[in-house]
Amino acid sequence: MTASATPADRAATIYDRDLDKNPANYQPLTPLSYLDRAARVFPDRVAVIHGPLRRSYAELYARCRRLASALAARGLGRGDTVAVMLANTPEMIECHYGVPMTGAVLNTLNTRLDAAGLAFCLDHGEAKVLITDREFSKVVGPALARAGVKPLVIDVDDPEYAGAGEALGETGYEDFLAAGDPAHEWAMPGDEWDAISLNYTSGTTGDPKGVVYHHRGAALLCLGNVITGGLGQHPVYLWTLPMFHCNGWCFAWTLSVVAGTHVCLRQVRAGPLYAALAEHGVTHLCGAPIVMQLLLNASDAERRPLPRRVAFMTAAAPPPQAVLAAMGEAGFDVTHLYGLTETYGPAVVNAWHGAWDALPEDERAAKMARQGVRYPVLEGFDVRDPETMDSVPADGETMGEAMFRGNVVMRGYLKNPSATRAAFKGGWFRSGDLGVKHPDGYIQLKDRSKDIIISGGENISSIEVEDALFRHPDVAAAAVVAKPDAKWGETPVAFVELKPGAVVEADALIAWCRDHLAAYKLPRHIVFEELPKTSTGKVQKFLLRERAKAM
């Protein structure tokens, strides 16, 4: 892709005279307009399913406008932060529209955070309102006590939640909505660059960073999801991906583009998963590899026949060939995506070529292991030398840093200019992921820069070692980190989670890896245990690195 034109290249031409922007030919991009259209064109279409609840697009739109009206009546407007601590429920969908309809910014909080982490997010984002589900009262209460801000607290009492929890605020969500106007005349953003949401990174090495999305990026990634995911008209989408994570990869807004149905799922368990898939005719879902394991390891009592094949979009590490094959046999077509919180979720896809189906299994697996190419709505994705910023050769061997450029890259980190400058140094967003570029332009990640293991001066990709372990039929999950070593500097140590009922000796696993890896890449130690994971299913390698250092 060529560089953008410089101001010197933009001398006035005949096309710059009397052809100005005006309200008739220029409107700011925003995903809010997608809901407006869906409600007008398909008012009776089912928009939301939650337990016995069914809501049409007309009803969803009216409730979102009520929320916007009620927030505006409390003085909320452009640039104010509304934090939400919610499960994958209808209220979470409504907040994705009702909050930015006021010009305010939606901050979806990670429901796995502790009180200190939540208090940090509330203070750093300067939350004016907190909408919280009573399930989380035991952690939200102490967080509010620790926080310096004192937001208006609104309680959600989801009838699908039967557990304990108490109200913390001055009003309930339904009462708050009742005071709003269902015909509220909400305003488009004055500028598509206006912030629409705030998402905090995991903060595994210090305080989390607040990633700011704009209306333009959110609107464009929705279109990218529709194209890449092949959503078609009226898809039925099952919420297994947390909506707090990158705003559910922007699918909370995406479904309105095609008037799709949101099937809410409060808890991701095998039985409810299969029940929802079977009963609602689900066409699409997204999730981390752990969701695949739930589906594949379900008991016979939990499984239900699927009425159709289901598109499954997954991110994180590429699924092993055995897992992909098992998913295919179970009725799921898996698409491998890649992205970060800073890119609105997935912005790269392993776009599959039909001719690859005829390749030998090992060659087909090698193609599947690649992260791939940019979404249609991402302008640039490359592997570059982080020092010189030169694009690395497309030889499948030369390592560099995966970098992004385009309209679906964040505005920056809230109140953290130094981190923003570092992330954008050189005119590209630096992901921190290391990878190679193949001759056909497809990019394959090899590791996070902090996860590369340097043993005896040689670089070892933890992903490569993990992939070898994953190929073993009894391995459910594996994570490889560096263990300090007096002789070699670092050596690989593998933490392995076995499938239920499986028994494998460490020596046998190392012998297995010897058939797939060079000798210096073999794990020197194997620890069998359940891997610590984040709420989005990612393995918490920082905890494993600490354990390896203590070994």
N, C-alpha and C positions, 0 to 999 in steps of 0.2 A: 504494500500500500504506500502511495506517495505521501509526502508531507503536506500539511495544510498550507494554504496560501498565506503569505505574509501581508501585512498592511501595504507594503510597497507594491505588491502585485494587484492591489484592489483599486486601481485608478478608475474613476467614474466612466461608465459606458452608457450607451443608450438605454440599457436595462435598469439603470439606477435612477432614471428621471421619471417622476410622476407615477411610480409603481410602488408606493410605500405600503407598509403594514397598516392594516386598519381592522376593526372588529369583525368585518365581513370576511376577511381572508386570512386572519391569523388569530388563533386561540391557543393559550398555553396547554400543553399536553398534561393530562392528569388521568389516573385510573378512575376517578370519581364519575367521570362522564360515562364510563362503561355501565355502571349500575343504573344511571338515569335512562340509558337506552334500553337495557334489558327489561326494566320495569315498564317502559312504554310499549315495547314491541311484544314482550312475552309476560304480561302482567299475571297471568294465571299459572305460569310454569312453576313447578316446585323448586324453590331456591335452597331451602334448608330442611334437612331431616335430622331430628335429634330424639331418640327414643320414639314415643308416639307422636311427637310434634311434627307438623308439616307447615311450612310457611311459603307462600308464593313470593314471586319477585315484587309484586305490588306491596305486599305486607312488609317485606324486608326493607324496601325503599322508604316506606312510611316510617318504620321504626328507626332507621338511620337518620331521617330528617327530624324525628322527635328528639333523638339524642343530640343532634347538632343544635336544635332550638333550645333545649334545656341547658346545654353547656354555654351557649351564647348568652342566655339570660343570667347566668352566673358570672358573666364578664370574660369568658374565655374567648381568645381571638388569636390573631397571627403570632406565631412564635411561642405561644404558651405550650407547656408540656403536660400531656395527660398520660399518666402511667397506668398500665393495666397488669394485674396478676391473675390471669385466667387460664383455664384449661381450654381444650378445643371444643368450645361450646358456641351456640348462636350469638351470645353477647360479644364474643371475641370477633366474630365476623362483622357485627354491627359497629364495633369500635373502629374497625379499619376504614369505614366510610364516614360515620358520624363525627368522629374527632377531626379529621382533616377538612370536613365540610365547614368547619368554623375557622379554618386557617391554622388551627392548633396542630401540634406534632404528637404523634402516637408513639409512646415508649412501651413496647411489649417486654415485660420482665420475665426472666428465666425462672420457671417455677421450682427449680432445684436449688436456687441460691439460698444461702443462710441469711440470718438477719443482718449481719454486718455488710454482706454484699448488696443486699436490697437497699439498705440505708445509704450506701455509697451512691447507688444508681439514682435514688430519689433526690439526694442532695445535688449530685453532679448535674442531673438533668433539670433541676429546679422545678420539680413536679408541682403543679397547681391542683391537680385532681388525681386521685388513685381509685380505680375501679377494681375491686378484688373479690374473688370467690371465697366463700366461707371455709372451703377446704383448707385454705392456706393461712387461716387466721393465727395459727400457732407460731408461724414465722413472721407474718406481716405485723402482728401486734408488737413484738419486740423491735422490729425494724423501724416502725413508726416512732417508737419511744427513743430510739438512737438517732433518728434523722433530725437534722436541723430544720428542714422544711415542715410545714404543717398543712398538708393538702386537704382538700375536701375529700372525704372517704365515702365511697358508694359501694354497697354490698350487693353481690350477686348470690342468689340462693337458687342453685340449679336443682330442679326436682329429680334429675338423674343421679345426683350425688346423695347417697344414703348415710355417709359417715358423719363424724362429729365435726364441729366448727361453730364459731360464733360470729355474730355481726359486730363490726368494729366501727362503722360509720354512723352518720346522722340520718342517712336515708337508704332505702333499698333501690336497686336498679329499676324495677318495674314502676315504683312510685316516682322515681326521677323522670323516667320516660313519659309517664302520664301527664306531667306538667309541660311537655313539649308539644310543638305543633307538627302534625304529620304532613302538612303542606308547606313547611318552612322553606323559604326561598334562600337556599344556601348559595354561597358565592364560589365561583371558580377561583383558583389561586391567581393572584395578581401577576405572578411570574412563575413559570414552570420550574424555575430554579429554587423556588421556595421549598423549605423542608417539609416532608410529609411524615417521616418516621425517624426514630432514634433506636438503634440496636446496639446493645453492649456486647463486646467480644467476651470470650470466656474468662479472660483475666487470670490465666494460669501462672503467670510470672509477674504478679503485681496487680495494681488496680486495673479493672477492665477499661477499654477505650470505647467511647461513644461514637458509633458510626452513623453518620447523617445521610439519609436518602432524600432525593428531591422528587417532585411530582413527575418530571420528565422521565427520569430513569425508571421509576415504578411503572409508568404507562408503557414504556418500551419493553421492559422485561416481560410484562404480561403478554405482549404480542409474540415475543420470543418463545415463551412457554407454549403458547397455542400452536405455533409453527413446529417447534422442536418436538413437543409431546404429541402432536397429531390429535389434538383435542376434538376437532370437528364440532358439529352443532349439538348442544344439549348433552355433554358428557356427564357422567355421574362420578364424582370425585370423593374418595374416602380419606378422611383426615387422620393419617397415622403420623405424619410429620408435625412436630409442634408448631403451632401458629406463631409462637414467640420467636422462633428461629428464622431470622431474615424475613420476617412477616410471612412465614410459611412459604419461603422461596417466591413470594409475591403471588402465590396461588389464591390467597384470600381476595385479591382483586382480579386475578386472571379469569376466574370462573364467570364473572359478569360479562366478559367479552363474548362468550359463546352461550350465555344463559344456561350454564351448567348447574348441577345440583350438588350442594355441599352436604356430605353425610358426616355428621359430627361423631367423634368417637372419644369419649372422655378418657378412657384407659385403653392402652394398646395391649391387649391380651389375645391369645390365639383363638379362643372360643368366640368372643365378640367380633374379632376380625373376620373369621369365616362366616359368621352369621350375617354381618353387614354385606360382605361380598355376594353372598347367595341371595339374600332377601331384597336387596336394592338394585341389583344389576350393575354393580360398580364397574366402571370402564377404566379408571385411572387411579393410581395412588403413588405417593412418593415416600421414601423412607431410607434410613440408614441400613447397612447390612444386617443389623440386629433384627430388623423387621422380617427380612428373608428367613433368618434362622427361626423366628417364631412360627412362620408359616410352614417351613419345611419340617420342623420338629414337633408340630402339633400332633396330639394323640388322635386316634381314630374317632373317639367320641367328640372331639372338637372340630374335626374337619367336616366340611359341607361341599357337595358338588357345586362347581362354578357354572353358572348359566352361559358364560362366554369367556373368551380369553381376556386377560386383564393386562393393561400396560403398567409396568412398574418402573418408575424412575428412581435411580439411586445415585448417591454421591459418595464421597470419601474414597477409600481404597477400592480399586477395581475388584469385583467379586471373582473368586477363583472359578476356574472352568467347571469344576464339579458342582459348584453351587448354581452357576448359570444353567447347567444342564438339568439339574433337579428342579429349578424354577420353571424351566420350559415344560418339563414333564407334568408339573403341577398346574399348568395353565396360565403362566405369567410370561409376558414378553418384556425383558429387562433392557432398559436404556441407561447407559452409564454417563453421568453428568459430572461436571467439576466447576467449582466456584468457591467464593469466600463470602463472609458477611459483607466485606467491602465491595463486592460486585453484585449485591442484591440477591445473593444465592447463586444458582447455577448460571454460568455464562458461556460454558464450553460443553460440547457434546461429542461423544464418540460416534459420529455419524457413520452408520454402517453401510457398507457396499454389498449388494446382493451376491456379487461374485465371490466374496470371502466365505460364503457358506460352503463352497466346494473345496476349500483348502483342507489339508490334513489337520488333525485335531490340534497339534502343537502350534502350527502356524496360525490357526484360527484363534487359539488362546492368546497368542502374542498380539494379535490385532485387538482383541478384547481388552487387553491390559492397558491400552493407551487412553489417555484422557480425551484427546481428539482435537477438534477445531472449534473456532469461535461460533457462538450463536449468531444468527443473522443480524441481531441488533447490537452486536459488539463490534466496534470498528477495528480493534487491533488485539492480537494475542500472539505472543512470541516468546522464545527463549533467548535471553540476552546475557552477555557478560556483565555482571553487576558493576564492574569497575569501568570498563570502556564503553558500555552500552551498545556494543556491536552485537548484531544478531549472530548466534552461533551457527556453524555449518550444519546443514541438514544431513548429518551422517549417522544419526542414531546413537552416537557415542559421546560427543562433546557436551559436557555438562554446563548448564547456565541456570539463570533464574527465570521462572515463568513470570511474565509481565503482561499487564492488561492496559488497554487504552480505549476509552469510548464513553458513550452516554449512560452506560449502566455500571459506571464506577462511582463510588460514593463522592459526596462533596468533600468529605474529610472527617477528621476526628474532632468531636465537640470539645472546645476549650483546651485543645492540645496542639498548638501550631507547630511545635518541634516534631512531633510524631507525624503530622500531616506532611510537613516538608520532606521528612525522610522517606515517607511512603511514596511520594510523587517525584522524588529526585530523578532528574533526567527526562522528565516528561512522560513517564510511564508509571503505573501503579505496580510496585514491587510486592509480589505475593509472599516472598520468603520460601517458596517451594522451588526445589531444584529439579531440573529435568533435561531431557534431550529432545531434539527435533529430528523426525525421521525423513527420509527422502521425499515422501509424499506430502510433507507438511504437517502431518499429525504429530502432536506433542505427547510425550509420555513423562510423567513425573517419576523421579527416582527417590526423592525424600524431601522432608523439610530441611532447611539449612541447619537447624539445630539438632536434627536427628541423624545426620550423616555420621557414621562410625569410622574413625580414622585409626586403623590398626597397622602398626609397622610402616606408617607412611602411605598405606593404601586406603582409598575410600571404599567403604562398604555401605551399600544401600540397604537400610533396614526393610524397605518395601520388598526388595528382591528376596531377602531371607524369609520374610513373612509369607511371601507367595509360595516358596518351596514348602513351608510348613503347612500352609492351607491345602496343599494338594494331597496331604495325607488323609485318607478317608475317615479317620477318627478325630480329626482336629476341627473344632467348631470356630475357634478364634485364636489369633496369635498376635503378639506384639513384641518387637525386638528393639532393644535399647543398648547403649554402650555401658560397659562395666569397666571402670578404671583398672589398668593392668600395668604392673611395674616394668615388665619387659616390652610389651607391645604398645603401650600408651592406652589403648582401649581394645576390648574384645566384645563380640556380640553375646548378649544373654537374651534368651527367649522366654517369655511368659506365655503359657499355652493353656487354653481352655478346651477341654475335651468334650465330645458329644456325650449326652446322657448314657451311662452304662459302659462307656468305653474305658479300656485299660491299656495304656501304652507305656513302656519303659523309656526313660530319657535316652539311653544309648540307642534304642531302636529308632527314635525320631532323628537323632543325629546321623545315624547310618542312612536313613531315608534322605536326609538333606544332602548327603555326600553324592547321591546320584543326580542331584540337580544344581549343585553349587561348587565353585572352586573351593579348595581346602581352606584357604585363609578366611573365607566368608562363613564357615560353619559356626553355629552357636556353640560356645564352650560350656555353657550351662543352660539347663532348661528347668523352669519352675512351673509346676502345674497348679493353677488357681483360676478362679473367676476373675476376668479382667475388669478393672475399674473403668466405668464409662460415664460420659456426660449425659445430660438429659436428651441429647440428640443422637446418642448411640456411638459417639466417638470415644476411642480409648484414651484415657488420661495418661499419656506417656510420661508426663512430668512426675507423677507418683511412682511409676515404674523405674524411672531413672534414679529417684531417691532410694528405692529399695535395692537397686543394683549397686549403688555406691556403698550401701551398708552391708553388702554381702561379704 
